[in-house]
Amino acid sequence: MKLTYDIECRHCGAHTRHSTTVYYPTLSIEQIEARMHIDTECAIRCPVCRYRLNSSEEEFRSQVHITREA
């Protein structure tokens, strides 16, 4: 499965897009988002200004939008 991450950083206003291939055939997008926020020990950062995007689940969900492609 291919996931596309659209990042809208609140800190610097940058809009970036990143795509990756992952193997989560049975999980929904909501479950993947929750797992990324909860299971990630290190900071997920804006690629432009390096601002931490996952300091809270609410902040993560408002700045990172994940779409699933076949």
Buried (B, 14 or more C-beta within 10 A) or exposed (E): EEBEBEBBBEBEEBEEEEEEEEEEEEBEEEEBBBEBBEEEEEEBBBEBEEBBBBEEEEBBBEBBBBEBEE
